[in-house]
Amino acid sequence: MKTLRLYGARLLVALLLTLAGYNASGSGAGVTWTLRVPGFTDPKSVTYGNGLFVVVGTDSAILTSPDWIRWTERPSPTSNPLNGVTYGNGTFVAVGDEGTILTSRDGVSWTQRTSGMSNPLFSVTYGNDTFVVVGFDAIFISPDGVRWFLRPLPRSSLLSGVAYGNGTFVAVGAFGVIFTSRDGFSWTSHNLGTITSLSGVAYGNGTFVAVGSSGAIFTSRDGVRWTAQASGTGNNLNGVTYGNGVFVAVGSSFSPISGRSITILASSDGVNWTVTTLRTYEPLSGVTYGNGLFVAVGGSYPNGAILISPDGVNWMQRTLWGKRVRDVAYGNGTFVAVGWDGTILTSPDGVRWTEQSSPTRDFLEGVTYGNGTFVAVGGSFPPISSLSVTGCGPSRLDAPFDVG
């Protein structure tokens, strides 16, 4: 199960595009796309469980589908915006503004639970037989989605990410906040000696890695004792992931003189990092791993970029003139990248990319893969804050093309 979170209050029309025409060998994957308009304005999160896709949004809507073709809007017991949804222990859990927590065993009938607070709740995850919900000055836990317990925080915080590994939950957030818990009940704050905001955390190879602004990297074997590592960059680090035995962190900076630079760091142990700096006008917005390859995509209007690496250290970059891409996913032996103007690109190896016919000219902001289906979502207008006009190039993309 993978939960896809979407952000951007300016998304006006929800577009759900599904992949059809699979066969046993996977030929034609990502080629035939069908437009699905389920009928609500701003999707925020989607999850899959118990044979059902569940989508929630900021207008309190809940929609379900067994196949991304037949959609049913379910009665929502709240009028509050919903920000996140996940599935675990046979239960769907959705969270939202005003302390909203909803649960459902089947995704059809939903029950509102009492959180006892009005703070916004942003994210929910499941691990170690426990649901964990985080938000502004709030951590809730539940063993079953029905009984919820507000846990006291060591200090006021805005939490931005959470990971589970080695029997420990780790939550990170603004001003250097790191909270850890073995059971979800008791949380401990760790003093990192910095007020640097942390943007993400990942677990792999027996190590937690947290990253943040000004090139901050902290590592821990147990989630309790943390060590600051030299990243080799002062750029803000926006995210971190782990795959193929390698941690990969990405970040960027901008100078009016030298333009935008993208920093990609790679490490097998979280301690020793190799820094790759790419001069580009295209900020990265999505990264995935599949088929032995890291693939990162991004762009600033009107152009885009695709970067590939077999090891997270050595990268090849290609500028896509007139094709801004926003996200990338891997499944069924195929990479799928989506972006503005309904752009859909596919690749069997991350090197050779082919533009596919899209049923929409709207802006696609996210893509994921699950249950044999790629799903791309977006809206009829882009988030205004993401616009950065740097010039125009050819609007046509030769297909297929090689990255390099």
Backbone hydrogen bonds, N-H to C=O, Kabsch-Sander energy under -0.5 kcal/mol:
donor,donor_aa,acceptor,acceptor_aa,energy
4,L,2,K,-0.5
4,L,46,V,-2.2
5,R,3,T,-0.5
6,L,44,K,-4.0
11,L,8,G,-1.6
12,L,10,R,-0.6
14,A,40,F,-1.0
15,L,378,G,-1.1
16,L,14,A,-0.5
16,L,36,R,-2.7
17,L,15,L,-0.6
17,L,376,A,-2.3
18,T,34,T,-2.0
19,L,374,F,-1.2
20,A,32,T,-2.3
26,G,23,N,-1.4
29,A,26,G,-1.5
31,V,28,G,-1.9
32,T,20,A,-0.6
32,T,28,G,-0.6
33,W,31,V,-0.6
34,T,18,T,-2.0
36,R,16,L,-2.2
44,K,56,V,-2.7
45,S,56,V,-1.5
46,V,4,L,-2.0
47,T,54,V,-2.1
49,G,52,L,-2.3
52,L,49,G,-1.5
53,F,65,S,-3.1
54,V,47,T,-2.4
55,V,63,L,-2.5
56,V,45,S,-2.3
57,G,61,A,-1.3
58,T,42,D,-2.1
60,S,57,G,-1.4
62,I,74,R,-0.6
63,L,55,V,-2.3
64,T,72,T,-2.2
65,S,53,F,-1.7
71,W,69,I,-0.7
72,T,64,T,-2.0
74,R,62,I,-3.1
82,L,57,G,-2.3
83,N,95,V,-2.5
84,G,95,V,-1.8
86,T,93,V,-2.0
88,G,91,T,-2.4
91,T,88,G,-1.7
92,F,104,S,-3.3
93,V,86,T,-2.3
94,A,102,L,-2.5
95,V,84,G,-2.6
96,G,100,T,-1.8
97,D,81,P,-2.1
98,E,118,S,-0.6
99,G,96,G,-0.5
99,G,119,N,-1.4
100,T,97,D,-1.4
101,I,113,R,-0.6
102,L,94,A,-3.0
103,T,111,T,-2.2
104,S,92,F,-1.9
110,W,108,V,-0.6
111,T,103,T,-2.5
113,R,101,I,-3.2
115,S,113,R,-0.6
121,L,96,G,-1.6
122,F,134,V,-1.8
123,S,134,V,-1.9
125,T,132,V,-2.3
127,G,130,T,-2.5
130,T,127,G,-1.5
131,F,142,S,-3.2
132,V,125,T,-2.5
133,V,140,F,-2.9
134,V,123,S,-2.3
135,G,138,A,-1.8
136,F,120,P,-1.9
137,D,135,G,-0.7
137,D,157,S,-2.7
138,A,135,G,-0.9
140,F,133,V,-2.4
141,I,149,F,-1.8
142,S,131,F,-1.7
148,W,146,V,-0.6
149,F,141,I,-2.4
151,R,139,I,-2.9
151,R,149,F,-0.6
159,L,135,G,-1.1
159,L,157,S,-0.5
160,S,172,V,-2.9
161,G,172,V,-1.8
163,A,170,V,-2.4
165,G,168,T,-2.2
168,T,165,G,-1.8
169,F,181,S,-3.2
170,V,163,A,-2.8
171,A,179,F,-2.8
172,V,161,G,-2.6
173,G,177,V,-1.6
174,A,158,L,-2.1
176,G,173,G,-0.6
176,G,196,T,-0.8
177,V,174,A,-1.0
179,F,171,A,-2.7
180,T,188,T,-1.8
181,S,169,F,-1.9
187,W,185,F,-0.5
188,T,180,T,-2.4
190,H,178,I,-2.0
192,L,190,H,-0.8
198,L,173,G,-2.3
199,S,211,V,-2.2
200,G,211,V,-1.4
202,A,209,V,-2.1
204,G,207,T,-2.3
207,T,204,G,-2.0
208,F,220,S,-3.3
209,V,202,A,-2.6
210,A,218,F,-2.7
211,V,200,G,-2.1
212,G,216,A,-1.6
213,S,197,S,-2.2
215,G,212,G,-0.7
215,G,235,N,-1.1
216,A,213,S,-1.4
217,I,229,Q,-0.5
218,F,210,A,-2.4
219,T,227,T,-2.2
220,S,208,F,-1.8
226,W,224,V,-0.6
227,T,219,T,-2.4
229,Q,217,I,-2.8
231,S,229,Q,-0.7
236,N,252,S,-0.9
237,L,212,G,-2.4
238,N,236,N,-0.6
238,N,250,V,-2.5
239,G,250,V,-1.2
241,T,248,V,-2.0
243,G,246,V,-2.4
246,V,243,G,-1.9
247,F,267,S,-3.7
248,V,241,T,-2.3
249,A,265,L,-2.1
250,V,239,G,-1.9
251,G,263,T,-2.3
252,S,236,N,-1.3
253,S,261,S,-2.1
255,S,259,G,-1.8
259,G,255,S,-2.5
261,S,253,S,-2.4
262,I,278,L,-3.0
263,T,251,G,-2.0
264,I,276,T,-2.8
265,L,249,A,-2.9
266,A,274,T,-1.7
267,S,247,F,-2.0
273,W,271,V,-0.7
274,T,266,A,-2.6
275,V,273,W,-0.5
276,T,264,I,-2.5
278,L,262,I,-3.0
278,L,276,T,-0.5
280,T,260,R,-2.7
280,T,278,L,-0.6
285,S,297,V,-2.6
286,G,297,V,-1.9
288,T,295,V,-2.2
290,G,293,L,-2.3
293,L,290,G,-1.3
294,F,309,S,-3.3
295,V,288,T,-2.3
296,A,307,L,-2.7
297,V,286,G,-2.6
298,G,305,A,-1.6
299,G,283,P,-2.1
300,S,303,N,-0.9
303,N,300,S,-1.7
304,G,320,L,-2.2
305,A,298,G,-2.2
306,I,318,R,-2.0
307,L,296,A,-3.1
308,I,316,M,-2.1
309,S,294,F,-2.2
315,W,313,V,-0.6
316,M,308,I,-2.2
318,R,306,I,-1.7
320,L,304,G,-3.2
321,W,319,T,-0.8
323,K,320,L,-1.6
325,V,298,G,-1.0
325,V,323,K,-0.6
326,R,338,V,-3.2
327,D,338,V,-1.6
329,A,336,V,-2.2
331,G,334,T,-2.3
334,T,331,G,-1.8
335,F,347,S,-3.2
336,V,329,A,-2.6
337,A,345,L,-2.6
338,V,327,D,-2.1
339,G,343,T,-1.7
340,W,324,R,-2.0
342,G,339,G,-0.7
342,G,362,D,-2.2
343,T,340,W,-1.5
345,L,337,A,-3.0
346,T,354,T,-2.4
347,S,335,F,-2.0
353,W,351,V,-0.6
353,W,401,F,-2.2
354,T,346,T,-2.7
356,Q,344,I,-2.9
363,F,379,G,-2.4
364,L,339,G,-2.0
364,L,362,D,-0.6
365,E,363,F,-0.5
365,E,377,V,-2.2
366,G,377,V,-1.9
368,T,375,V,-2.1
370,G,373,T,-2.4
373,T,370,G,-1.4
375,V,368,T,-2.6
376,A,17,L,-1.7
377,V,366,G,-2.5
378,G,15,L,-0.6
379,G,363,F,-2.4
386,S,383,P,-1.9
387,L,384,I,-1.7
390,T,301,Y,-1.3
390,T,388,S,-0.5
390,T,391,G,-0.5
398,D,396,R,-0.5
401,F,353,W,-1.5
403,V,351,V,-1.4
